[in-house]
Amino acid sequence: MTLTEILLAHPLVPVFYHADPETCKQVLQASYDGGVRVFEFTNRGENALEVFGELVSYAGKNCPGLLTGIGTIATGESAQQFIDAGAAFVVQPFTTPEVGEVCRKNGIPWIPGTMTVTEIQQATVLGAEMVKIFPGNVLGSAYIKALRGPMPRVKLMVTGGVEPTEASLHEWFSAGANAVGLGSQLFKNTGQPERITQTLTQLFEWTKSNLNLT
């Protein structure tokens, strides 16, 4: 299955960073146990590359079928470093053609960040199969619904402002989102991984019941 196919089947994507590798592994495992099959680690710290390498190694041994990717990538050089470290996909908060080109050469899926209709169109022309809509909390679900008029087939992942509740998922998916990124609201209690697993299990049950997923 391609990344897009997996995302459509498992449309909740944890977006997480922590400087401590053990905390990251704990959160990754809790997310996987809750049904996650696409996990985005963000490049937001000086040792992010080192931590990511440990996370990929851990996932390979303990989380079969999980795609672990890297987010917050700004340059082609950085993209290549994380791809070499095992990134299954690359996510950006904006669109940088050089990052898209590095991903294309390596056969790695690329999800660039976009905000306007023009940016979405440019990203798809550059080869993106799915685009990230960011920041969702600023744009709002009404914007996603409006996008579906001129752009009914573009795959959209909304990040920023999506809460780990059934009401929030209903708001975004009914507006036309294909997947959502779940960030800080999901990880308020990283020291209680069972809560992360419980929350995600409940949310995935909602997606299966309401989005006709199997």
Buried (B, 14 or more C-beta within 10 A) or exposed (E): EEBBEBBBBBBBBBBBBBEEBEBBBBBBBBBBBBBBBBBBBBBEEEEBBEBBBBBBBBBEEEBEEBBBBBBBBBEBEBBBBBBEBBBBBBBBBBBBEEBBBBBEEBEBBBBBBBBEBEBBBBBBEBBBBBBBBBBBEEBBBEBBBBBBEEBEEBBBBBBBBBBBBBEBBEBBBEBBBBBBBBBEEBBEEBEEBEBBBBBBEBBBEBBBEEBEEE
